[in-house]
């Protein structure tokens, strides 16, 4: 009897081995159905619903895309503003350094020391002619004079 139970248990799959009674067995029959003569009818209400859904989806996509575009442009503008501020700070610092250099180069003591090294001396009285306003105040006409230039051969 144990051998018969082993043969039976080996022959029946584990999923079907039930000790409980499950009811009547189900039997399935295949039947060929020919749907080639069926014609699908257009449903105008369904078409209208699909068009409304597509329109709503397109509007939602457009809104999300516009928001994302504005967001990324705002981030890009933030980076541009920061780089412009950094460049402005660099240029302001360079301008300050150039003003300091200009002031140091215009220092009269420095110019005097350099002039003395080059062998320059202060002007004698009568060597300096002021052109700023003295000539304009005088009512005497100013005449130009031409001196001939002599070119010597061999020079």
NORJO-V674803 format. One record per residue. N is the residue number from 1. SS is DSSP state (H for helix, E for strand, - for the rest). PSI is psi in whole degrees, -180 to 180 (none if undefined). D_CENTER is the distance of its C-alpha to the mean C-alpha in Angstrom with 1 decimal. Layout:
# NORJO-V674803
n/ss/psi/d_center
N/SS/PSI/D_CENTER
N/SS/PSI/D_CENTER
This chain:
# NORJO-V674803
n/ss/psi/d_center
1/-/-38/85.5
2/H/-36/82.6
3/H/-37/82.3
4/H/-36/82.1
5/H/-38/79.4
6/H/-40/77.4
7/H/-42/77.8
8/H/-43/76.8
9/H/-30/73.8
10/H/-28/72.6
11/H/-27/73.0
12/-/130/71.1
13/-/156/67.3
14/-/-31/66.1
15/-/-28/64.3
16/-/-9/67.5
17/-/92/69.7
18/-/141/70.4
19/-/-12/73.4
20/-/155/73.0
21/-/124/74.0
22/-/0/71.0
23/-/-162/72.9
24/-/144/73.7
25/-/145/71.9
26/-/138/69.4
27/-/132/69.9
28/-/136/67.3
29/-/135/68.2
30/-/139/65.8
31/-/127/66.1
32/-/127/64.5
33/-/128/63.0
34/-/109/62.4
35/-/14/59.5
36/-/-23/59.4
37/-/-2/61.2
38/-/142/58.9
39/-/128/56.7
40/-/130/53.6
41/-/137/53.9
42/-/133/50.8
43/-/107/50.2
44/H/-34/48.8
45/H/-41/48.0
46/H/-41/45.9
47/H/-42/44.1
48/H/-43/43.3
49/H/-41/42.0
50/H/-39/39.8
51/H/-42/38.3
52/H/-42/37.7
53/H/-45/36.1
54/H/-40/33.8
55/H/-44/32.9
56/H/-40/32.2
57/H/-40/30.0
58/H/-41/28.1
59/H/-42/27.6
60/H/-45/26.5
61/H/-43/24.0
62/H/-43/22.6
63/H/-45/22.4
64/H/-43/20.7
65/H/-42/18.1
66/H/-43/17.5
67/H/-46/17.2
68/H/-42/14.7
69/H/-47/12.6
70/H/-40/12.9
71/H/-48/12.4
72/H/-34/9.0
73/H/-39/8.0
74/H/-41/9.7
75/H/-43/8.1
76/H/-43/4.5
77/H/-35/7.1
78/H/-44/8.9
79/H/-41/6.9
80/H/-41/6.9
81/H/-44/10.5
82/H/-42/11.4
83/H/-35/10.6
84/H/-39/12.5
85/H/-41/15.2
86/H/-42/15.6
87/H/-40/15.9
88/H/-43/18.3
89/H/-42/20.3
90/H/-43/20.6
91/H/-37/21.8
92/H/-42/24.1
93/H/-41/25.6
94/H/-39/26.1
95/H/-42/27.7
96/H/-43/30.0
97/H/-39/31.0
98/H/-37/31.7
99/H/-41/33.8
100/H/-42/35.8
101/H/-40/36.3
102/H/-44/37.5
103/H/-39/39.8
104/H/-33/41.3
105/H/-27/41.8
106/-/2/43.6
107/-/120/45.9
108/H/-35/49.5
109/H/-42/51.0
110/H/-43/48.7
111/H/-40/49.5
112/H/-44/53.2
113/H/-45/53.2
114/H/-38/51.4
115/H/-40/53.8
116/H/-36/56.9
117/H/-33/55.7
118/-/-6/55.5
119/-/14/59.0
120/-/147/58.3
121/-/159/60.8
122/-/151/60.7
123/-/149/62.0
124/-/157/65.7
125/-/134/66.8
126/-/-15/66.7
127/-/-22/63.9
128/-/127/61.2
129/-/119/60.9
130/-/131/58.6
131/-/-6/56.8
132/-/-46/54.9
133/-/-14/57.5
134/H/-37/61.0
135/H/-32/61.3
136/H/-26/60.1
137/H/-26/62.7
138/-/140/65.6
139/-/0/67.4
140/-/138/68.7
141/-/148/67.3
142/-/127/65.4
143/-/145/66.7
144/-/145/65.0
145/-/147/67.1
146/-/129/66.8
147/-/134/68.2
148/-/146/69.0
149/-/127/67.3
150/-/124/69.6
151/-/123/68.3
152/-/137/70.6
153/-/145/70.9
154/-/1/69.9
155/-/none/67.1
